[in-house]
């Protein structure tokens, strides 16, 4: 199976969970400010790193669901960047949320294809723990950009960091799903 197919298969799995949570909770995440989304990503990435270090989970959930959560929260972050938070999460129907999800999933796939071409699938040579570290680095960069009110001098914006976090999480999920 080629990288693009693997990427899309993993994104389908993430979307399925996103859709089920939309059914259960609606778009309650629409109230989240960007900084809250970034902090939620931080919690997920730090838990992955903790599990990688400790090699056991007292909660009983493993690393895989956390990488799925990073994919889904990255898309939530992109949606929130586009629309801004709301006091009324009912402003987004399930259909509208899934349309936005699909649009950002397609953008992430297209970005991965372009970068994968230029980097010649270098991500496949990375160790699993490196995906976590790269995601954490992107989160800390995003927090800094948020602290600067988005006024960067030479850096990509928050949206680019969310896309990179998502792609690293998908790469980790590809390795967890399909192996090396």
Beta strands, then each sheet from edge to edge (+ up, - down):
end
